Amino acid sequence: MDIGVDSFAPLAPLADEAARPRASAERVARLMEEIETADRAGIDVFGVGEHHRPDSVDSATVVLLAAAAARTRDIRLTSAVTVLSADDPVRVFQQYATLDLISKGRAEIQVGRGSFTEAFPLFGHSLENYDELFAEKLDLLLALNESPRVSWQGALRPPLSDQPIFPRPLQAKIPVWLAVGGTPESFVRAGLLGLPLMIAIISGEPRRFRPLVDLYRRAGAQAGHAPETLKVGLHLYSYVAETDARALDEFWPGYQERFAAIGRERGWPPPTRAAYEAQTGEHGAYLMGSPATVVDKIRRIDADLGGLARVTFQMTNALLPHEKMLNALELIGARVKPAVATH
């Protein structure tokens, strides 16, 4: 099982908007140090999200990953996720092929429709075409990944006629993961295409996703894909400290601030400490606690879902002190990953 980390490069709330450029520069510098630390710690993969919001600095994901590629040696580098519906698949492929060359074969792409909608109006797309855009653009991206010359036609983008696509990646093909929430159709789509599946679980019990995981595996088998290609990964809110109590206390302020802000946008009630702690319990969706607690929970979820290929720690937290984030990364590399690898 691979162990990874995801970040949305969060920016702490600003009292003075004039401070945004400097604060953003400092946040990017901290992100680079986080990825370097994860690489040294032996973590398998680091993902950077894509958001077009004032509370993140990750809108140009591949630029951040390319900067990290020049500073690291072994860690795989991926989007988490690329909002493919609002982007052009040709440019996405070219950018990640270039990232693959810079990183000497360490690039991946996670594609999804995104949990926020800002990218659609920003790039001139209608939410009425939400699923159609994604399905068509995914089809083109996979065709680009398959061959250096592409003929393709769709309904929402101009066609390509025996078009050469360069550069090509160092890897034979860039690994493309399909990121999903809880829609059965998305699980079936990933299975039919034979794509590895990354499930983002924001709350609830991971074991309740077993029927959807089984649906994915059945769809993949019916489409003729080998079982070993039908990989399942989980993206979970996570944090590791020396003790359970310290982990919960240190992560809570930034978690509370982020979900309160999102709640104000979406009409959710403000987060409570009781609900937060419930999600960190035995069957909740969060991997938070000491290394031993987190390892035990990963093993339990792995069994519940019939085997996982990857678990990524979603550690976005604008108020967590930088040194505590680095310490958490080191704990994951030194005490979580080895224990999971030997399971």
C-alpha positions as CSV (number, residue, x, y, z in Angstrom):
1,M,0.0,0.0,0.0
2,D,1.2,3.5,-0.9
3,I,1.0,6.2,1.6
4,G,0.6,9.8,0.3
5,V,-0.1,13.3,1.4
6,D,-2.4,15.9,-0.2
7,S,-2.4,19.6,0.3
8,F,-4.6,22.4,-1.0
9,A,-1.8,25.0,-0.1
10,P,-4.2,26.8,2.3
11,L,-3.8,30.5,3.1
12,A,-4.7,31.7,6.6
13,P,-7.4,34.4,6.8
14,L,-5.9,37.9,6.1
15,A,-6.7,41.0,8.0
16,D,-5.1,43.2,5.3
17,E,-5.6,42.3,1.6
18,A,-2.4,44.2,0.8
19,A,-0.5,41.4,2.6
20,R,-1.8,38.7,0.2
21,P,1.2,38.6,-2.2
22,R,3.8,38.2,0.5
23,A,1.6,35.7,2.5
24,S,1.1,33.7,-0.7
25,A,4.8,33.6,-1.4
26,E,5.5,32.4,2.1
27,R,2.8,29.7,1.8
28,V,4.4,28.5,-1.5
29,A,7.8,28.3,0.2
30,R,6.3,26.3,3.1
31,L,4.6,23.9,0.6
32,M,8.0,23.3,-1.0
33,E,9.5,22.4,2.3
34,E,6.6,20.1,3.1
35,I,7.1,18.2,-0.1
36,E,10.9,18.0,0.4
37,T,10.3,16.7,3.9
38,A,7.8,14.1,2.7
39,D,10.4,13.0,0.1
40,R,13.1,12.6,2.7
41,A,10.7,10.8,5.0
42,G,10.0,8.1,2.4
43,I,6.4,9.0,1.7
44,D,5.3,7.6,-1.6
45,V,3.3,10.4,-3.2
46,F,2.4,14.0,-2.7
47,G,-0.6,15.6,-4.2
48,V,-1.5,19.3,-4.7
49,G,-5.1,20.4,-5.3
50,E,-6.6,22.8,-7.7
51,H,-8.7,25.6,-6.4
52,H,-9.5,29.1,-7.6
53,R,-10.4,30.6,-4.3
54,P,-8.9,33.2,-1.9
55,D,-8.2,30.6,0.7
56,S,-5.7,28.6,-1.4
57,V,-2.7,29.2,-3.6
58,D,-2.9,26.1,-5.7
59,S,-4.7,27.3,-8.8
60,A,-1.6,26.6,-11.0
61,T,-1.0,23.1,-9.7
62,V,1.4,21.8,-12.2
63,V,3.7,24.8,-11.7
64,L,3.9,24.0,-8.0
65,L,4.6,20.3,-8.8
66,A,7.3,21.2,-11.3
67,A,9.0,23.3,-8.6
68,A,8.8,20.4,-6.2
69,A,10.1,18.0,-8.8
70,A,13.4,20.0,-9.1
71,R,13.8,19.7,-5.3
72,T,13.0,16.0,-4.7
73,R,14.3,12.6,-5.8
74,D,11.9,9.8,-5.2
75,I,8.4,11.0,-4.3
76,R,5.7,10.7,-6.9
77,L,3.9,14.0,-7.7
78,T,0.3,14.3,-8.6
79,S,-2.6,16.7,-8.8
80,A,-5.3,16.3,-6.2
81,V,-7.4,16.9,-8.3
82,T,-7.2,18.4,-11.8
83,V,-10.6,19.9,-12.5
84,L,-10.7,18.4,-16.0
85,S,-14.2,19.6,-16.9
86,A,-12.9,23.2,-16.9
87,D,-9.6,22.7,-18.5
88,D,-8.3,21.6,-22.0
89,P,-7.1,18.0,-22.1
90,V,-4.3,18.8,-24.6
91,R,-2.8,21.4,-22.3
92,V,-3.3,19.1,-19.2
93,F,-1.5,16.3,-21.0
94,Q,1.4,18.5,-22.2
95,Q,1.9,20.0,-18.8
96,Y,2.0,16.7,-17.0
97,A,4.2,15.1,-19.7
98,T,6.6,18.0,-19.1
99,L,6.3,17.4,-15.3
100,D,7.2,13.8,-16.0
101,L,10.3,14.8,-17.9
102,I,11.4,17.2,-15.1
103,S,10.8,14.6,-12.4
104,K,12.3,11.8,-14.4
105,G,9.2,9.7,-14.5
106,R,7.4,10.6,-11.2
107,A,4.3,12.4,-12.5
108,E,0.7,11.3,-12.0
109,I,-2.7,12.9,-12.6
110,Q,-5.8,12.6,-10.5
111,V,-8.8,13.9,-12.5
112,G,-12.2,14.8,-11.2
113,R,-15.1,17.3,-11.4
114,G,-14.1,19.1,-8.3
115,S,-16.0,19.8,-5.1
116,F,-16.1,23.6,-5.9
117,T,-17.5,25.2,-9.0
118,E,-15.4,28.4,-9.4
119,A,-13.4,27.0,-12.3
120,F,-16.5,26.7,-14.5
121,P,-17.4,30.4,-14.9
122,L,-13.8,31.4,-14.7
123,F,-12.9,29.4,-17.9
124,G,-16.2,30.0,-19.7
125,H,-18.0,26.8,-19.0
126,S,-21.6,26.1,-18.0
127,L,-22.5,24.0,-15.0
128,E,-25.4,22.6,-17.1
129,N,-22.7,20.6,-18.9
130,Y,-21.1,19.4,-15.7
131,D,-21.0,15.7,-16.4
132,E,-20.8,15.9,-20.2
133,L,-17.8,18.1,-20.1
134,F,-16.0,15.7,-17.8
135,A,-16.8,12.5,-19.7
136,E,-15.8,14.0,-23.1
137,K,-12.6,15.6,-21.8
138,L,-11.6,12.4,-19.9
139,D,-12.0,10.4,-23.2
140,L,-9.7,12.8,-25.0
141,L,-7.1,12.8,-22.2
142,L,-6.9,9.0,-22.2
143,A,-6.5,9.1,-26.0
144,L,-3.7,11.6,-25.7
145,N,-2.0,9.4,-23.1
146,E,-2.3,6.3,-25.4
147,S,-0.7,7.6,-28.6
148,P,1.5,10.4,-29.9
149,R,-0.9,11.0,-32.8
150,V,-4.6,11.5,-32.1
151,S,-7.7,11.6,-34.1
152,W,-10.7,12.4,-31.9
153,Q,-14.1,14.0,-32.2
154,G,-16.6,15.2,-29.5
155,A,-19.5,17.4,-29.1
156,L,-18.1,20.2,-26.8
157,R,-14.5,20.6,-28.2
158,P,-13.1,21.0,-31.7
159,P,-11.9,17.7,-33.2
160,L,-8.4,16.5,-33.7
161,S,-7.3,14.9,-37.0
162,D,-4.1,12.8,-36.8
163,Q,-2.7,15.5,-34.6
164,P,0.8,15.0,-33.1
165,I,0.9,15.6,-29.4
166,F,4.2,16.6,-27.8
167,P,6.1,16.3,-25.6
168,R,5.7,12.7,-24.6
169,P,6.2,11.6,-21.0
170,L,9.3,9.6,-19.8
171,Q,6.9,6.9,-18.5
172,A,5.2,4.9,-21.2
173,K,1.9,6.5,-20.0
174,I,1.2,8.9,-17.2
175,P,-0.8,7.2,-14.5
176,V,-4.3,8.7,-14.5
177,W,-6.5,8.2,-11.3
178,L,-10.2,9.0,-11.4
179,A,-11.2,10.9,-8.2
180,V,-14.8,10.4,-7.1
181,G,-17.1,11.3,-4.2
182,G,-20.1,9.0,-3.7
183,T,-21.9,8.8,-7.0
184,P,-22.4,5.2,-8.2
185,E,-22.1,6.3,-11.8
186,S,-18.6,7.6,-11.2
187,F,-17.5,4.3,-9.7
188,V,-18.9,2.4,-12.7
189,R,-17.1,4.8,-15.1
190,A,-13.8,4.2,-13.4
191,G,-14.3,0.4,-13.6
192,L,-15.4,0.4,-17.2
193,L,-12.3,2.4,-18.1
194,G,-10.0,0.4,-16.0
195,L,-8.7,3.4,-14.2
196,P,-7.4,3.4,-10.6
197,L,-10.0,5.0,-8.2
198,M,-9.4,7.6,-5.6
199,I,-12.3,8.0,-3.2
200,A,-12.5,11.3,-1.3
201,I,-14.3,10.6,2.0
202,I,-15.1,13.9,3.8
203,S,-17.3,12.4,6.6
204,G,-19.2,9.3,7.5
205,E,-17.9,5.7,7.7
206,P,-15.4,4.5,5.1
207,R,-16.8,0.9,5.4
208,R,-20.1,2.2,4.0
209,F,-18.3,2.6,0.6
210,R,-17.8,-1.1,0.3
211,P,-20.9,-1.6,-2.0
212,L,-19.6,1.1,-4.3
213,V,-16.1,-0.3,-4.3
214,D,-17.6,-3.7,-5.2
215,L,-19.6,-2.0,-8.0
216,Y,-16.3,-0.6,-9.4
217,R,-14.6,-3.9,-9.3
218,R,-17.5,-5.7,-10.9
219,A,-17.7,-3.1,-13.7
220,G,-14.0,-3.4,-14.3
221,A,-14.1,-7.2,-14.4
222,Q,-17.1,-7.1,-16.8
223,A,-15.1,-4.8,-19.1
224,G,-12.2,-7.2,-19.2
225,H,-9.8,-5.4,-16.9
226,A,-7.4,-7.4,-14.8
227,P,-8.0,-7.2,-11.0
228,E,-4.5,-5.8,-10.4
229,T,-5.3,-2.8,-12.5
230,L,-8.4,-1.9,-10.5
231,K,-6.7,-0.1,-7.7
232,V,-8.6,1.6,-4.9
233,G,-7.2,4.6,-3.0
234,L,-8.7,6.8,-0.2
235,H,-8.3,10.5,0.4
236,L,-9.0,11.2,4.1
237,Y,-8.6,14.1,6.5
238,S,-5.6,13.1,8.5
239,Y,-3.0,14.3,11.0
240,V,-0.4,12.5,13.1
241,A,1.2,13.6,16.4
242,E,2.9,11.8,19.2
243,T,-0.4,11.2,21.1
244,D,-4.0,11.0,20.1
245,A,-4.9,13.9,22.3
246,R,-2.2,16.1,20.8
247,A,-3.2,15.3,17.3
248,L,-6.9,16.2,17.9
249,D,-6.0,19.4,19.7
250,E,-3.4,20.6,17.2
251,F,-5.5,20.0,14.1
252,W,-8.8,21.3,15.4
253,P,-8.4,25.1,15.2
254,G,-7.6,25.1,11.4
255,Y,-10.2,22.4,10.8
256,Q,-12.8,24.5,12.6
257,E,-11.9,27.6,10.7
258,R,-12.0,25.9,7.2
259,F,-15.3,24.1,7.7
260,A,-16.9,27.2,9.3
261,A,-16.0,29.2,6.2
262,I,-17.2,26.6,3.8
263,G,-20.4,26.2,5.9
264,R,-21.1,29.9,5.5
265,E,-21.0,29.5,1.8
266,R,-23.1,26.3,1.6
267,G,-25.5,26.8,4.4
268,W,-24.0,24.1,6.7
269,P,-24.1,24.4,10.5
270,P,-20.7,25.3,12.0
271,P,-18.5,22.4,12.9
272,T,-18.5,21.2,16.5
273,R,-15.7,19.6,18.5
274,A,-18.0,16.6,19.3
275,A,-18.7,15.9,15.6
276,Y,-15.0,16.3,14.8
277,E,-14.0,13.8,17.5
278,A,-16.7,11.3,16.3
279,Q,-15.0,11.3,12.8
280,T,-11.7,10.4,14.4
281,G,-13.2,7.4,16.2
282,E,-13.0,3.8,15.3
283,H,-15.3,3.9,12.3
284,G,-15.1,7.6,11.4
285,A,-13.5,9.0,8.2
286,Y,-10.5,10.8,9.8
287,L,-7.1,9.4,10.3
288,M,-6.0,11.4,13.3
289,G,-4.0,10.3,16.3
290,S,-0.7,8.8,17.3
291,P,1.1,6.7,14.7
292,A,-0.2,3.4,16.3
293,T,-3.8,4.6,16.3
294,V,-3.5,5.7,12.6
295,V,-1.9,2.4,11.6
296,D,-4.6,0.4,13.3
297,K,-7.3,2.4,11.6
298,I,-5.7,2.1,8.1
299,R,-5.5,-1.7,8.6
300,R,-9.2,-1.8,9.6
301,I,-10.3,0.3,6.6
302,D,-8.2,-1.8,4.3
303,A,-10.0,-4.9,5.5
304,D,-13.4,-3.3,5.4
305,L,-13.0,-2.2,1.7
306,G,-11.4,-5.4,0.5
307,G,-7.9,-4.1,0.0
308,L,-6.4,-0.6,-0.7
309,A,-3.6,0.3,-3.0
310,R,-3.1,3.8,-1.6
311,V,-4.2,6.0,1.4
312,T,-3.5,9.8,1.1
313,F,-3.5,12.0,4.1
314,Q,-5.4,15.2,3.5
315,M,-3.6,17.6,5.8
316,T,-4.9,21.0,4.6
317,N,-4.9,23.2,7.6
318,A,-4.1,26.9,7.3
319,L,-3.7,27.5,11.1
320,L,-1.5,24.5,11.9
321,P,2.1,25.8,12.7
322,H,4.5,24.9,10.0
323,E,6.9,23.0,12.3
324,K,4.0,20.8,13.5
325,M,3.1,19.9,9.8
326,L,6.8,18.9,9.2
327,N,6.8,16.8,12.3
328,A,3.6,15.1,11.2
329,L,5.2,14.3,7.8
330,E,8.2,12.8,9.5
331,L,6.1,10.7,11.8
332,I,4.1,9.4,8.8
333,G,7.3,8.4,7.0
334,A,9.1,6.9,10.0
335,R,6.3,5.2,11.9
336,V,3.1,4.9,9.8
337,K,4.4,3.9,6.4
338,P,6.7,1.1,7.6
339,A,4.0,-0.4,9.8
340,V,1.5,-0.4,7.0
341,A,3.9,-1.8,4.5
342,T,4.6,-4.8,6.6
343,H,0.9,-5.5,7.2
